[in-house]
Every structure is written in C-alpha cells, then in structure tokens.
Amino acid sequence: MDLQYTPEQKEFRREVREWLHANAPKEPLTTFDVKEGFEQHCEWEHRLNEGGFAMVPWPVEYGGRGADLLEWLIFEEEYYRAGAPGRVNQNGIFLLGPTIMEYGTPEQKARFLPKMASSEEVWAQGWSEPNAGSDMAAIQTTAVRDGDDYVINGQKTWASRGAFAHWMFGLFRTDPDSERHRGLSFILVPLDAPGVTVRPIEKLNHKAAFAEVFFDDARVGVENLLGEEGRGWQVAMSTAGFERGLMLRSPARFQQTAAKLVALYREHQHDCDPSLRRRVAELWMRAEAYTLDTYRTVSRLLAGGKIGAEASLNKIFWSELDVALHETALEILGWRAELLPSAPAAEGVGEWLDGYIFALAGPIYAGTNEIQRNVIAERILGLPRK
Ligand SMILES: Cc1cc2nc3c(=O)[nH]c(=O)nc-3n(C[C@H](O)[C@H](O)[C@H](O)COP(=O)(O)OP(=O)(O)OC[C@H]3O[C@@H](n4cnc5c(N)ncnc54)[C@H](O)[C@@H]3O)c2cc1C
C-alpha cells in the first residue's frame, strides 16, 4: 500500500486549486431550490465544464478528462476546500452518469453524457411513489410498449430538484402483470413531454426542493430504455450503489465540516461545555476514517472490484456523521444557534442550523438507514430475513 500522492497527482491538485481560485464564485449562490438560484448553479456548472472539471473521471469525448477515481477524490477535496457551489446536477453526474457508462449504448452515451456534464440537461431521480418509498419494488407506475414508444401512466414523488430539472430517470413497470422486482425497466423521461405534469412541493420555508410528477399517457421513445427491458431493478441497484457507496457524499464534504467544527470549538472553548472537546476530536477522526475508507474503496474499484452491499455501511456512516457534526456545532453555539440570520451576533451561525436541518434528512434519502441495516443484516452478515 502506498499512501503518498504521485507527482502527477500533486500537479493535478495544484491545477484544480488554481482554477477554482480563479473561477469559483466569491459569494455563495442563491439556493438551487428557487428558479433564479437553479439557473445560477447551471451557469456555474457550464463554466466548470468549460474548464474541463465537471466530471474529471469521464472519458474526454463525454466531457471529462479521463482521470481516475483517485484524481476525482483529489478534485473533490479541492472543490470543498474552495467552498465552491453545491452540484445542482448531482443526480445526473454522480448517479445516472456512471450507470449510463455501465449500461448505456454508444448512442445513449453520446446523446446524454455531454449535456449532463454541461448541465444543459439537469436530472431528477424518479424512484419514490406515494405507495412505494422504502419498499421500492412496490412501484406501480406503468410504461407499456406501443410500437416504438412506451406509454407511461402513474405518479412519482419527492423528486429532488424536480421542480426545475429537465429530465427524470426512474423505474417503471413495463410488464403490468409482473410483481415486485420483476417486470421493471429503467427509463429516461423528458419532463417537458406531453402528458407529464410537474408539481413543485414546497418545504416549510416555501422553497420548492422537490416535485411530484404525474404521467398521463406520456410517450417516450424506446431508445430511452437503459439496459434490458424487464431488468431495470439490476440497473437501479447499480445507480443506488454509486449513490450510497461512493459518489453522492465524497469524504471532502465531511472533512471540511469537521475542520470548521474544530475552528468553531477553538473560538468558543471558553464558554462551552469542556467535554465537547473530546467529541470534536472524535468527529474529526471519524471524518478522517471515512476518507481513508473511501480511498480503500476507490483502490478496490481501480483494481477491477465492484461496489456491493457494503455501500449500505457507507451510507449509514456518512449520514450519521453529518448529523453528529452539526449537532455538536449547535451545542457549542448554545443559545446563539437559534439566532435569526438578521441578528447582529448571528454571523456564520445560520449555516450550522441550515446544515443541521439538511443533515437530518441524510438518514432518510438514498434509502433509509433502517433499510440499510436490513441489507447489512441479510447480505453482509447472512442473518435470516425473519
Ligand atoms: C431530502 C430528501 C430527498 C429525496 N430525494 C428523492 C429523489 O430525488 N427521488 C426519489 O425518488 N425519492 C427521494 N426521496 C424520498 C426517499 O427516497 C424516501 O423518503 C425514502 O425512501 C423513504 O420512503 P418513505 O418516505 O415513503 O418512508 P416509508 O418507506 O414509509 O418508511 C417510513 C419509516 O419506516 C421505516 N421502514 C419502512 N420499511 C421498513 C423495513 N422493511 N424495515 C425497517 N424499517 C422500515 C423506514 O426506515 C422509515 O423510518 C427523498 C427524501 C428526502 C428526505
């Protein structure tokens, strides 16, 4: 095992750092949960793509730079270090992109990947339905073949960034008589197609973080089927593996939060509970452990391995770490944690509260942590289902 970076990797880091220093927005963008902020983020993605940094591990012909996953981790470290904007097309570049690389035809790769890299087309994820959340195999939305089209009927919900996204990928029942995991297909649907209605779902802060999407005889061409008809579950599990096991939450995100937590503790150590010192140190170590574990996963993938059920361990680790980091920050801040952003003493405080509220969703999205524990029990520990 060689834990040193090569001269080429160090040079790549320097290049990324310099480019981000020169190009990353100096002020935070408006949230992508509102139209104006969504467009600002798309513009930023466009600039990132022009710089060749939208998705460094992708082949050059699809908008990447043919880097390996270790360089992607280096890129991510520099990206979070620079405080650059959240990735509005994360469902595309981190989840669907790698799935198209694995299952897509050459035509699908050429059609979808470059526009994904530039965020000319932003993607929403269409798994959840009103009666299918944790139990995804219960989905009912149908896509029935009619000549060269699928005719889609039903409803998806909780599609993050769905209010403004251009496309949705999702699982649809192509065999209406099938049950559970069988008879499902992975289909790519333009959200402006006739018969598709997108209804934003507002959060308590009135921002449209999600959408529900209705399909009434919506038609999409069969060329939008990814993988084989009826074998969509396998394709979707590959997407979920990338989501939980590697790409959605790169370690740099938590390393940066841990570093900020250490700084926050140093600033407030004289007026907060001294026992928090130990907790801060432990959380910093957990963020480092997550980083090392991700380097291990990437080394395994580079040696030809695949992401399997251990992605569930990963998902539990990062989502619980995120909650603990933010919870500890709020304890350090004490009464200040509850200040409105307009209060004179509130500078930098709101960020922790917002982060905490979002962190609470981590154990729910990408498959709840209870479901991940079921996967670990059955598929890693070999325990009986009942
Ligand atoms: C911030 C956020 C973003 C999201 N983005 C998207 C998106 O882009 N696209 C999308 O399709 N969905 C998205 N979702 C939806 C998410 O995938 C679902 O909320 C999640 O899968 C849980 O489904 P549910 O809400 O229907 O809860 P339910 O499935 O009804 O579960 C309720 C509770 O019961 C527990 N439970 C259920 N079954 C079991 C079991 N077998 N064993 C043990 N416990 C169980 C669950 O863990 C949970 O605590 C998002 C959710 C959030 C919070």
The ligand as an SDF file (V2000), in Angstrom:
LIG
                    3D

 53 58  0  0  0  0  0  0  0  0999 V2000
  -34.1170   15.1760    1.3200 C   0  0  0  0  0  0  0  0  0  0  0  0
  -34.7710   14.0620    0.5760 C   0  0  0  0  0  0  0  0  0  0  0  0
  -34.5570   13.9360   -0.7920 C   0  0  0  0  0  0  0  0  0  0  0  0
  -35.1870   12.9130   -1.5070 C   0  0  0  0  0  0  0  0  0  0  0  0
  -34.9910   12.8750   -2.8680 N   0  0  0  0  0  0  0  0  0  0  0  0
  -35.6200   11.9060   -3.5920 C   0  0  0  0  0  0  0  0  0  0  0  0
  -35.4520   11.8600   -5.0120 C   0  0  0  0  0  0  0  0  0  0  0  0
  -34.7590   12.7000   -5.6100 O   0  0  0  0  0  0  0  0  0  0  0  0
  -36.1050   10.8930   -5.6970 N   0  0  0  0  0  0  0  0  0  0  0  0
  -36.8700    9.9540   -5.0820 C   0  0  0  0  0  0  0  0  0  0  0  0
  -37.3910    9.0780   -5.7700 O   0  0  0  0  0  0  0  0  0  0  0  0
  -37.0570    9.9760   -3.7280 N   0  0  0  0  0  0  0  0  0  0  0  0
  -36.4580   10.9330   -2.9780 C   0  0  0  0  0  0  0  0  0  0  0  0
  -36.6380   10.9930   -1.6100 N   0  0  0  0  0  0  0  0  0  0  0  0
  -37.5650   10.0510   -0.9790 C   0  0  0  0  0  0  0  0  0  0  0  0
  -36.8430    8.9730   -0.1880 C   0  0  0  0  0  0  0  0  0  0  0  0
  -36.2070    8.0740   -1.0500 O   0  0  0  0  0  0  0  0  0  0  0  0
  -37.8830    8.2940    0.6790 C   0  0  0  0  0  0  0  0  0  0  0  0
  -38.3520    9.2570    1.6270 O   0  0  0  0  0  0  0  0  0  0  0  0
  -37.3160    7.0990    1.4300 C   0  0  0  0  0  0  0  0  0  0  0  0
  -37.0040    6.0690    0.5400 O   0  0  0  0  0  0  0  0  0  0  0  0
  -38.2920    6.5590    2.4890 C   0  0  0  0  0  0  0  0  0  0  0  0
  -39.5460    6.3360    1.9250 O   0  0  0  0  0  0  0  0  0  0  0  0
  -40.8610    6.9220    2.6220 P   0  0  0  0  0  0  0  0  0  0  0  0
  -40.6330    8.3820    2.8750 O   0  0  0  0  0  0  0  0  0  0  0  0
  -42.0260    6.5200    1.7850 O   0  0  0  0  0  0  0  0  0  0  0  0
  -40.9300    6.2300    4.0430 O   0  0  0  0  0  0  0  0  0  0  0  0
  -41.5170    4.7800    4.3750 P   0  0  0  0  0  0  0  0  0  0  0  0
  -40.9920    3.7970    3.3860 O   0  0  0  0  0  0  0  0  0  0  0  0
  -42.9710    4.8700    4.5520 O   0  0  0  0  0  0  0  0  0  0  0  0
  -40.8090    4.4910    5.7630 O   0  0  0  0  0  0  0  0  0  0  0  0
  -41.2790    5.0690    6.9870 C   0  0  0  0  0  0  0  0  0  0  0  0
  -40.3760    4.5550    8.1140 C   0  0  0  0  0  0  0  0  0  0  0  0
  -40.4980    3.1210    8.2320 O   0  0  0  0  0  0  0  0  0  0  0  0
  -39.2160    2.5090    8.1450 C   0  0  0  0  0  0  0  0  0  0  0  0
  -39.3150    1.2480    7.4060 N   0  0  0  0  0  0  0  0  0  0  0  0
  -40.0100    1.0330    6.2530 C   0  0  0  0  0  0  0  0  0  0  0  0
  -39.8360   -0.2430    5.8510 N   0  0  0  0  0  0  0  0  0  0  0  0
  -39.0310   -0.8510    6.7530 C   0  0  0  0  0  0  0  0  0  0  0  0
  -38.4850   -2.1700    6.8930 C   0  0  0  0  0  0  0  0  0  0  0  0
  -38.7200   -3.1140    5.9900 N   0  0  0  0  0  0  0  0  0  0  0  0
  -37.6710   -2.4190    7.9330 N   0  0  0  0  0  0  0  0  0  0  0  0
  -37.3800   -1.4460    8.8630 C   0  0  0  0  0  0  0  0  0  0  0  0
  -37.8750   -0.1820    8.7890 N   0  0  0  0  0  0  0  0  0  0  0  0
  -38.6830    0.1200    7.7610 C   0  0  0  0  0  0  0  0  0  0  0  0
  -38.3680    3.4890    7.3600 C   0  0  0  0  0  0  0  0  0  0  0  0
  -36.9910    3.3220    7.6280 O   0  0  0  0  0  0  0  0  0  0  0  0
  -38.8920    4.8420    7.8700 C   0  0  0  0  0  0  0  0  0  0  0  0
  -38.2880    5.1620    9.0900 O   0  0  0  0  0  0  0  0  0  0  0  0
  -36.0390   11.9920   -0.8520 C   0  0  0  0  0  0  0  0  0  0  0  0
  -36.2280   12.1020    0.5330 C   0  0  0  0  0  0  0  0  0  0  0  0
  -35.6230   13.1270    1.2300 C   0  0  0  0  0  0  0  0  0  0  0  0
  -35.8780   13.2260    2.7150 C   0  0  0  0  0  0  0  0  0  0  0  0
  1  2  1  0
  2  3  1  0
  2 52  2  0
  3  4  2  0
  4  5  1  0
  4 50  1  0
  5  6  2  0
  6  7  1  0
  6 13  1  0
  7  8  2  0
  7  9  1  0
  9 10  1  0
 10 11  2  0
 10 12  1  0
 12 13  2  0
 13 14  1  0
 14 15  1  0
 14 50  1  0
 15 16  1  0
 16 17  1  0
 16 18  1  0
 18 19  1  0
 18 20  1  0
 20 21  1  0
 20 22  1  0
 22 23  1  0
 23 24  1  0
 24 25  2  0
 24 26  1  0
 24 27  1  0
 27 28  1  0
 28 29  2  0
 28 30  1  0
 28 31  1  0
 31 32  1  0
 32 33  1  0
 33 34  1  0
 33 48  1  0
 34 35  1  0
 35 36  1  0
 35 46  1  0
 36 37  1  0
 36 45  1  0
 37 38  2  0
 38 39  1  0
 39 40  1  0
 39 45  2  0
 40 41  1  0
 40 42  2  0
 42 43  1  0
 43 44  2  0
 44 45  1  0
 46 47  1  0
 46 48  1  0
 48 49  1  0
 50 51  2  0
 51 52  1  0
 52 53  1  0
M  END
$$$$
